[in-house]
């Protein structure tokens, strides 16, 4: 592709990623949907399942959709359709949240979360595959980190602007206004990506097998089609667990779920204090987005020195956010939206660091032939763990109060910090630093 064509695609993808990322921050199933869910009085137990259900749906779709993406001539239509599907699911939430009985909102929120996760799985597969063909390696890292920073800035600007420009009305109306703004941004991102000039995929010949003979028959694609994706995934498990470091990584990643799953409970916790505040939700979106902006500056520099240090500090930031949230609960003088916003800065910063760090670790420590199996295997295991942990935390929130799951998450964060010391410390290779942080897969 010519230099002018690459420059055009770069600008389009920059706008697309910034709009999609900002839209995600304004509609996130980790912060916005649990806050809205709790504010309307729905049962807290099911709020803990919003993120695990989205994660499992994303994984399931990625397993099924990989052959579809691989066989397609271009990917931009899949990326646009995934964004539109996400927007339409959020429209359902906005239209029903004050129009149906609270008990009916439970299946609506769970179904929407599942749809968002499934669309996100399709999106990330198609986007990452397309990115490798439309931009050279030298431009990918710059694009993705710039997208992340701009997305955070846009989200802050939109959320802050909504407080001053849009009429306040009721607190529920203010929450819905934020959701609609996010929907508009996601649809804008779908329109932008549809204009990318994407070269058709080159059909490469069948890859030659590894030097050592494999027990499977030689025609690998035929065998995979016959046995199905589950058999192929089982083959990946065997390859991944044959690696001596992989077990420790899976345990560490499972402990890090305490950070990834924590945001909905902080959102629920914040909603118990500020659910009726007109500016409460937008304040917390601003804080979370600010955490991403700070992380986009800080984490790449720390990760370039030590990925293990990055993971340890990220877990520490999330633990500190949990301690502050519990302190706020028992200190009435601190129960203001501005003070609680610091919690979301810390948790958002920690979550971004974990997502970035685990991606860089896998890329740095695996060979090309091992990497897809290690990613898929660790995702399946932690997806199952996420559903169980989310259910247990949700039960504690329903029966004992939302402070309990936050306390559990803090303990697991500290355990994650300690266990991370068992991982081999590595400096990322130049190739690894070109990999997109996971936060840059907006869905």
DAPECOR-V708513 format. One record per residue. N is the residue number from 1. RES is the residue in one small letter. SS is DSSP state (2 for helix, 1 for strand, 0 for the rest). PHI is phi as a letter, one per 20 degrees, with the letter a starting at -180 (* if undefined). D_LAST is the distance of its C-alpha to the last C-alpha in whole Angstrom. Layout:
N,RES,SS,PHI,D_LAST
N,RES,SS,PHI,D_LAST
This chain:
1,x,0,*,28
2,x,0,f,30
3,x,2,f,29
4,x,2,f,29
5,x,2,f,26
6,x,2,f,24
7,x,2,f,25
8,x,2,f,24
9,x,2,f,20
10,x,2,g,20
11,x,2,f,20
12,x,2,f,18
13,x,2,f,15
14,x,2,f,16
15,x,2,f,16
16,x,2,f,13
17,x,2,f,11
18,x,2,f,13
19,x,2,f,12
20,x,2,f,8
21,x,2,f,8
22,x,2,f,11
23,x,2,f,10
24,x,2,f,7
25,x,2,f,10
26,x,2,e,13
27,x,2,c,11
28,x,0,g,9
29,x,0,f,10
30,x,0,e,12
31,x,0,c,14
32,x,2,f,14
33,x,2,f,14
34,x,2,f,17
35,x,2,f,19
36,x,2,f,19
37,x,2,g,20
38,x,2,f,23
39,x,2,f,24
40,x,0,e,25
41,x,0,n,27
42,x,0,f,25
43,x,0,g,26
44,x,2,f,24
45,x,2,g,24
46,x,2,f,21
47,x,2,f,19
48,x,0,f,19
49,x,2,e,17
50,x,2,f,14
51,x,2,f,12
52,x,2,g,14
53,x,2,f,14
54,x,2,f,10
55,x,2,f,10
56,x,2,f,13
57,x,2,f,12
58,x,2,f,9
59,x,2,f,12
60,x,2,f,14
61,x,2,f,12
62,x,2,f,12
63,x,2,f,16
64,x,2,f,17
65,x,2,e,15
66,x,2,g,16
67,x,2,f,20
68,x,2,f,18
69,x,2,f,16
70,x,2,f,19
71,x,2,e,22
72,x,0,f,20
73,x,0,f,22
74,x,0,b,19
75,x,0,d,15
76,x,2,f,15
77,x,2,f,16
78,x,2,f,13
79,x,2,f,10
80,x,2,f,12
81,x,2,f,12
82,x,2,f,9
83,x,2,f,8
84,x,2,f,12
85,x,2,f,11
86,x,2,f,9
87,x,2,f,11
88,x,2,f,14
89,x,2,f,13
90,x,2,f,13
91,x,2,f,16
92,x,2,g,18
93,x,2,g,17
94,x,2,f,19
95,x,2,f,22
96,x,2,d,22
97,x,0,f,22
98,x,0,c,26
99,x,0,d,27
100,x,0,c,27
101,x,0,g,29
102,x,2,g,27
103,x,2,f,27
104,x,2,f,26
105,x,2,f,22
106,x,2,g,22
107,x,2,f,21
108,x,2,f,19
109,x,2,f,17
110,x,2,f,16
111,x,2,f,16
112,x,2,f,13
113,x,2,f,11
114,x,2,f,12
115,x,2,f,11
116,x,2,f,7
117,x,2,f,7
118,x,2,f,9
119,x,2,f,7
120,x,2,f,4
121,x,2,f,7
122,x,2,f,9
123,x,2,g,6
124,x,2,f,7
125,x,2,f,10
126,x,2,f,11
127,x,2,f,10
128,x,2,f,12
129,x,2,f,15
130,x,2,f,15
131,x,2,g,15
132,x,2,f,18
133,x,2,d,20
134,x,2,e,20
135,x,0,c,21
136,x,0,f,23
137,x,2,g,22
138,x,2,f,24
139,x,2,e,22
140,x,2,f,18
141,x,2,f,18
142,x,2,g,20
143,x,2,g,17
144,x,2,f,14
145,x,2,f,16
146,x,2,f,17
147,x,2,g,14
148,x,2,g,13
149,x,2,f,16
150,x,2,f,16
151,x,2,g,13
152,x,2,f,15
153,x,2,f,18
154,x,2,f,17
155,x,2,f,15
156,x,2,f,19
157,x,2,f,21
158,x,2,f,19
159,x,2,f,20
160,x,2,f,23
161,x,2,f,24
162,x,2,f,23
163,x,2,f,26
164,x,2,d,29
165,x,2,e,28
166,x,0,f,27
167,x,0,f,30
168,x,0,f,29
169,x,0,l,30
170,x,0,e,29
171,x,2,f,27
172,x,2,f,25
173,x,2,f,25
174,x,2,f,24
175,x,2,f,21
176,x,2,f,20
177,x,2,g,21
178,x,2,f,18
179,x,2,f,16
180,x,2,f,17
181,x,2,f,17
182,x,2,f,13
183,x,2,f,13
184,x,2,f,15
185,x,2,f,13
186,x,2,f,10
187,x,2,f,13
188,x,2,f,15
189,x,2,f,12
190,x,2,f,12
191,x,2,f,16
192,x,2,f,16
193,x,2,f,14
194,x,0,f,17
195,x,0,e,20
196,x,0,f,19
197,x,0,e,22
198,x,0,d,21
199,x,0,f,24
200,x,0,f,24
201,x,0,f,24
202,x,0,e,27
203,x,0,e,28
204,x,0,e,29
205,x,0,f,32
206,x,0,g,31
207,x,0,f,31
208,x,0,f,34
209,x,0,f,34
210,x,0,f,34
211,x,0,g,38
212,x,0,e,38
213,x,0,f,38
214,x,0,e,36
215,x,0,f,37
216,x,0,f,35
217,x,0,f,36
218,x,0,f,36
219,x,0,f,34
220,x,2,f,31
221,x,2,f,29
222,x,2,f,31
223,x,2,f,31
224,x,2,f,28
225,x,2,f,28
226,x,2,f,31
227,x,2,e,30
228,x,0,n,26
229,x,2,f,23
230,x,2,f,24
231,x,2,f,27
232,x,2,f,25
233,x,2,f,23
234,x,2,f,26
235,x,2,f,27
236,x,2,f,24
237,x,2,g,25
238,x,2,f,29
239,x,2,f,28
240,x,2,f,26
241,x,2,f,28
242,x,0,f,31
243,x,0,e,30
244,x,0,f,32
245,x,0,e,29
246,x,2,f,26
247,x,2,f,27
248,x,2,f,27
249,x,2,f,24
250,x,2,f,23
251,x,2,f,25
252,x,2,f,23
253,x,2,f,20
254,x,2,f,21
255,x,2,f,22
256,x,2,f,19
257,x,2,g,18
258,x,2,f,20
259,x,2,e,18
260,x,2,f,14
261,x,0,e,16
262,x,2,f,18
263,x,2,g,16
264,x,2,g,16
265,x,2,f,20
266,x,2,f,21
267,x,2,f,19
268,x,2,f,21
269,x,2,f,24
270,x,2,f,24
271,x,2,f,24
272,x,2,f,27
273,x,2,e,29
274,x,2,c,27
275,x,0,f,26
276,x,0,e,28
277,x,0,e,28
278,x,0,f,27
279,x,0,d,26
280,x,2,g,24
281,x,2,f,21
282,x,2,f,20
283,x,2,f,22
284,x,2,f,20
285,x,2,f,17
286,x,2,g,19
287,x,2,f,20
288,x,2,f,16
289,x,2,f,16
290,x,2,f,19
291,x,2,f,18
292,x,2,f,15
293,x,2,f,18
294,x,2,f,21
295,x,2,f,19
296,x,2,f,18
297,x,2,e,22
298,x,2,e,23
299,x,2,f,21
300,x,2,g,21
301,x,2,f,25
302,x,2,f,25
303,x,2,f,23
304,x,2,f,26
305,x,2,e,29
306,x,0,a,27
307,x,2,f,24
308,x,2,f,26
309,x,2,f,27
310,x,2,g,23
311,x,2,f,22
312,x,2,f,25
313,x,2,f,25
314,x,2,f,21
315,x,2,f,23
316,x,2,f,26
317,x,2,f,24
318,x,2,f,22
319,x,2,f,25
320,x,2,f,27
321,x,2,f,24
322,x,2,f,25
323,x,2,f,29
324,x,2,f,29
325,x,2,f,27
326,x,2,f,30
327,x,2,f,32
328,x,2,f,31
329,x,2,g,32
330,x,0,d,35
331,x,0,c,36
332,x,2,g,37
333,x,2,f,37
334,x,2,e,34
335,x,0,e,32
336,x,0,d,31
337,x,2,f,27
338,x,2,f,28
339,x,2,f,29
340,x,2,f,26
341,x,2,g,24
342,x,2,f,25
343,x,2,g,23
344,x,2,f,20
345,x,2,f,20
346,x,2,f,22
347,x,2,f,19
348,x,2,f,16
349,x,2,f,18
350,x,2,f,19
351,x,2,f,15
352,x,2,f,14
353,x,2,f,17
354,x,2,f,17
355,x,2,f,13
356,x,2,f,15
357,x,2,f,18
358,x,2,f,18
359,x,2,f,16
360,x,2,f,19
361,x,2,f,21
362,x,2,f,20
363,x,2,f,20
364,x,2,f,24
365,x,2,e,25
366,x,0,d,25
367,x,0,e,26
368,x,2,g,24
369,x,2,f,26
370,x,2,e,25
371,x,2,g,21
372,x,2,g,19
373,x,2,f,21
374,x,2,f,21
375,x,2,f,17
376,x,2,f,17
377,x,2,f,20
378,x,2,f,19
379,x,2,f,15
380,x,2,f,18
381,x,2,f,20
382,x,2,f,18
383,x,2,f,16
384,x,2,f,19
385,x,2,f,20
386,x,2,f,17
387,x,2,f,19
388,x,2,f,22
389,x,2,f,22
390,x,2,f,20
391,x,2,f,22
392,x,2,f,25
393,x,2,f,24
394,x,2,f,23
395,x,2,f,27
396,x,2,f,28
397,x,2,f,27
398,x,2,f,28
399,x,2,e,32
400,x,2,d,32
401,x,0,o,30
402,x,2,f,27
403,x,2,f,28
404,x,2,f,29
405,x,2,f,25
406,x,2,f,25
407,x,2,f,28
408,x,2,f,27
409,x,2,f,24
410,x,2,f,26
411,x,2,f,28
412,x,2,f,26
413,x,2,f,24
414,x,2,f,28
415,x,2,f,28
416,x,2,f,25
417,x,2,g,27
418,x,2,f,30
419,x,2,f,29
420,x,2,g,27
421,x,0,f,31
422,x,0,e,31
423,x,0,f,28
424,x,0,f,30
425,x,0,f,30
426,x,0,c,29
427,x,0,e,28
428,x,0,f,25
429,x,0,f,27
430,x,0,g,26
431,x,0,f,24
432,x,2,f,22
433,x,2,f,21
434,x,2,e,20
435,x,0,f,17
436,x,0,f,13
437,x,0,f,13
438,x,2,f,10
439,x,2,f,9
440,x,2,e,9
441,x,0,e,5
442,x,0,g,4
443,x,0,c,0
